[in-house]
């Protein structure tokens, strides 16, 4: 995949993640309140984080609800 396609895919993933964060369920909001600001063992978590991957030459992504950084 070309560099332009990777950048385009990354931009699409960012937009989707933003929308998912805006429309969080009540359970996600409660969990995020406990995970944010390094409250769990000083670990940093990201919410609705895109994970890009390449499988047999086909690039795609999935969204991890909570991602340990």
Secondary structure, 3 states (H helix, E strand, C coil): CCHHHHHHHHHHHHHHHHHHHHCCCHHHHHHHHHHCCCCECCECEEEEEEEEEEECCEEEEEEEEEEEC
